[in-house]
Structure formats: C-alpha cells, structure tokens
Amino acid sequence: MVRIRSLLASLMIAAAPVTAVAPAVAQEAPASAIEASAAWSRPTIRGARAGVAFLTLHNKGPADRLVGVEADVGKVAQIHMAEVVDGIARMRPLADGVALPAGGTVTLKPEGPHIMLMGLTQPLQVGQRVHLTLRFKAAAPLAVEATVLAPGAEPGMAGGATQGGARGGG
C-alpha cells in the first residue's frame, strides 16, 4: 500500500504543469560594446623584467574608460603613458586609465598610452601569445590575446623600431 501511494505521488508530480518544472531558457549575455583589435607585443631579451603590449579599442557604446589590465606573463600589468621630454622617453602610470569616447577608437601604441607588463616570469618570444584581461569602468571585462611580433612586423611601425629604439632582439 505504501508503494502504491509513493507511485501515485510520483505520478502526480510528473503530471504537474510543465511550465512549473521546466528549466528557464538561458539568455545570451549582451555583446560587449567594446572590441579590441591588432593586439601585439614586442619580444624581450633574456633577463628583461618588463615588456609592453599595444592594441586598438573600438567603443560602439557610451563613453567608458579602460581602468585596469591583467596579464598572464608578469606579476603586474599597468596602463602607462610614454612621453618624450627633451629627447628622453619617460613612462608614467595612468592612474585614471584611458578614456574611450562614445563611438570612438583609441589606439594604445608606442610613444603613447600602452600596457606595461612588469615582473615578467620569462622573456617574451616571437610567436608567443600574451593573454590580457582588460577592465573598464562600466563595460564587462574583455579577454584579449596579443601576439609577440618580430621587430619590423609591428602594425603601423615602419622601420621596425623596438622598445628602446634598438633593432633586433628587443
């Protein structure tokens, strides 16, 4: 008798309206309004403790700000600005990040805002991929892969200038 009651109870549960027990339909997360392209890095020499990464950000949404970066190749990644003062290149962290105007494009490049990769755990070698996570003030984090390019192969870098202005290994 107990078995029959259990069976009846199971059948009643199974006969309940499907909408009550159907799982919710997963909705796709909205696509980020910020996209990255042309992400690249430079090779470093053995023993170098810092490297760089560059990329172009396209903002299809409202104004936002790149406020942080994480990388898989070093202890710290920061947004820096390169400025040439009296013929000497100087780097300084951009504590407020980089503004991304609504509907605008911003390029992080040599002699401008860029990503510093500090505390490298190994040299950056041509062909290697550097995994970056970009953090924005409003938009969701964006995963980006930068390829370490040989000197002279950098996008928009005629003449193959490398970090420090030297040609060759970096």
PAPAVO-486993 format. One line per 4 residues: number of its first residue (from 1); their letters; for each residue x, y, z of C-alpha. Coordinates in steps of 0.1 Angstrom, whole numbers, plus 2048, in hexadecimal, padded with zeros to 3 digits. Each point is the difference from the previous one (the first is absolute). Layout:
NUM> a> X Y Z ~ ...
//
This chain:
1> mvri> 800 800 800 ~ 81D 818 808 ~ 80F 7F8 7DE ~ 7E0 809 7EE
5> rsll> 7FE 821 813 ~ 824 808 7F6 ~ 7F9 7F7 7DC ~ 7E1 816 800
9> aslm> 813 81D 80F ~ 81B 7FC 7E6 ~ 7E6 800 7E4 ~ 7EF 81F 80E
13> iaaa> 821 812 800 ~ 808 7F5 7DD ~ 7DE 80B 7F4 ~ 805 823 80F
17> pvta> 7FF 81C 7E6 ~ 820 800 7EB ~ 805 825 805 ~ 804 7FC 825
21> vapa> 81D 7E8 7FD ~ 810 809 7DF ~ 822 810 803 ~ 803 825 7F7
25> vaqe> 80C 806 7DD ~ 824 80D 801 ~ 803 823 7F1 ~ 820 80A 7EF
29> apas> 813 81C 811 ~ 800 81F 7EB ~ 81F 805 7EB ~ 818 819 80E
33> aiea> 800 822 7F0 ~ 826 801 801 ~ 815 7EB 7E9 ~ 825 7FC 7FD
37> saaw> 815 7FB 7E0 ~ 824 800 7F5 ~ 80D 7F5 822 ~ 826 7FA 800
41> srpt> 81E 800 816 ~ 826 803 7FB ~ 819 7E5 807 ~ 817 805 81E
45> irga> 824 7F6 806 ~ 809 7E7 81A ~ 7FF 80E 823 ~ 7E8 81D 7F7
49> ragv> 7E8 806 81C ~ 7E7 815 7EB ~ 7EF 7FE 7DF ~ 7E5 813 7ED
53> aflt> 7DF 7F9 7EF ~ 7EC 815 7E7 ~ 7DD 7FE 7F1 ~ 7E4 814 7F2
57> lhnk> 7DF 803 812 ~ 7DF 807 7EE ~ 7E4 80D 815 ~ 7DE 7FB 7F0
61> gpad> 7ED 80B 820 ~ 7FF 81D 818 ~ 820 810 80D ~ 815 7E9 817
65> rlvg> 823 7FE 80D ~ 81B 7E4 800 ~ 809 800 824 ~ 815 7E0 805
69> vead> 812 7E3 7F0 ~ 80A 7DD 80B ~ 819 7EA 7ED ~ 80B 7DC 802
73> vgkv> 825 808 7FA ~ 80A 816 81D ~ 7F8 80A 824 ~ 7F1 821 7F7
77> aqih> 7F0 811 7E1 ~ 7FA 825 800 ~ 7F3 81A 7E7 ~ 81D 818 7FA
81> maev> 806 81F 7EB ~ 821 805 7ED ~ 80B 824 7FB ~ 81F 80E 7F1
85> vdgi> 80D 81D 814 ~ 820 811 7F5 ~ 808 7E2 7EA ~ 7FC 7E7 81C
89> armr> 7E3 7E7 801 ~ 7EF 7FF 822 ~ 7E5 7E8 80C ~ 7E6 808 81A
93> plad> 7E2 7EB 80C ~ 7DE 80E 7F6 ~ 7ED 7FD 821 ~ 7DF 80A 7F0
97> gval> 805 7E9 7E2 ~ 7F8 809 7DC ~ 7E0 811 7F5 ~ 7EB 7EE 7E5
101> pagg> 7E9 819 7F0 ~ 7DD 7F4 7F5 ~ 802 7F2 7DD ~ 826 806 800
105> tvtl> 820 7ED 7FA ~ 81F 803 816 ~ 822 7F0 7F8 ~ 818 7F6 81B
109> kpeg> 822 804 7EE ~ 825 808 804 ~ 806 824 80B ~ 7DC 802 80D
113> phim> 7EA 7ED 818 ~ 80A 7DB 802 ~ 7FF 7E2 817 ~ 820 7FA 815
117> lmgl> 806 7DB 809 ~ 815 801 81F ~ 811 7E4 814 ~ 802 7E9 7E2
121> tqpl> 804 7DC 809 ~ 811 7F8 7DF ~ 80C 812 7E0 ~ 7E5 808 7E7
125> qvgq> 808 7ED 7E0 ~ 7F4 805 7DC ~ 7E0 7ED 7FA ~ 7F7 7FD 825
129> rvhl> 7DD 80B 80A ~ 7FB 817 81D ~ 7DE 7FD 811 ~ 7F2 821 80C
133> tlrf> 7E0 808 813 ~ 7F6 824 7FB ~ 7EA 810 81B ~ 7E9 81D 7F9
137> kaaa> 7EE 819 816 ~ 7DE 7F4 7F3 ~ 804 7E5 7E6 ~ 806 7DB 809
141> plav> 824 7F4 800 ~ 80E 7F7 7DE ~ 818 7E3 7F9 ~ 81A 808 7E6
145> eatv> 81D 7ED 7F1 ~ 81E 814 7F4 ~ 81A 7EF 7EA ~ 825 807 805
149> lapg> 80B 80D 7DE ~ 823 801 7F2 ~ 810 823 7FD ~ 7F4 80F 7DF
153> aepg> 7E0 7EC 800 ~ 7ED 817 818 ~ 7E0 80F 7F2 ~ 806 824 7F5
157> magg> 825 7FF 80A ~ 814 808 7E0 ~ 825 7FB 806 ~ 7FB 7E5 81B
161> atqg> 807 815 81F ~ 800 7EC 81F ~ 800 809 825 ~ 81D 816 807
165> garg> 804 809 7DB ~ 817 7E2 7F9 ~ 7FB 7E8 7E4 ~ 803 7DB 806
169> gg> 7F8 7EC 81F ~ 7EF 81C 813
//
